[in-house]
Amino acid sequence: MPSSSPEELDAYTRAFDRLMDVLRLLHASGVPLWPGPTTAPVHPAPGVELLADIGMPAAEVLRVATQGCATHLGLGDSHGSVETGQAAALVLLDGDPTTDISVVRRIRAVMNGKSLYFPARSMRNSVSSRSARRRA
């Protein structure tokens, strides 16, 4: 959020608190909620953490973020769970998200099909490449 006056920050905080109250009410009423990508390029961590912040148990948050989203998007027959016949897409996290949901921000590796990616290594290589181009 850009720099704001104390009054604007207070108004933002009150609005955010109200939004969280609404999300809690929706969840308690059985309305399906799904996390969305809230940072660029596409990273669901903030949305996943918000669902945990409204009181959704971490295991349920993870189920909603995987199986629930796949089903909602009409991809439940091929995505969203680890089982025979499903598309191979796995994320290796640095910790146990069922005990600390914030570990969804600490991605060690991503397997998609037959490809394995290491985000931290890719980011370092990307930064090194940009730095080298600037020096040239």
CORJOWO-V337459 format. One record per helix or strand. SS is the DSSP state (@ for helix, = for strand). FROM is the first residue (numbers start at 1). TO is the last residue. If there is no record, write none. Layout:
ss->SS from->FROM to->TO
ss->SS from->FROM to->TO
//
This chain:
ss->@ from->6 to->28
ss->@ from->45 to->53
ss->@ from->58 to->72
ss->= from->89 to->93
ss->@ from->101 to->105
ss->= from->107 to->112
ss->= from->115 to->117
ss->@ from->119 to->135
//
